[in-house]
Amino acid sequence: MFPTRFQPILFAFIMSGFMAFLMSGILTFINLGWFTEFFYAWFRAYAYAHACAFPLVFIFAPLSRKLSFRLTGQ
């Protein structure tokens, strides 16, 4: 397993992977519809989306956590 110090990086990688995978699939379908090379287009879009989402989640997760704590009074 990984050392505890890598938890924020692993969280960002896993969370961005899930979000990029789902959103790229949904948006590929909305924009292009179903066609013979749908999965190729989806996975290509996913590769670009995850490359962008990972650093963004890593940067904005702490800010989101702090903001959610403030909004809930914690």
Sequence and secondary structure as in RCSB ss.txt:
>XXXX:A:sequence
MFPTRFQPILFAFIMSGFMAFLMSGILTFINLGWFTEFFYAWFRAYAYAHACAFPLVFIFAPLSRKLSFRLTGQ
>XXXX:A:secstr
   GGGHHHHHHHHHHHHHHHHHHHHHHHHHH S TTHHHHHHHHHHHHHHHHHHHHHHHHHHHHHHHHHHTT 
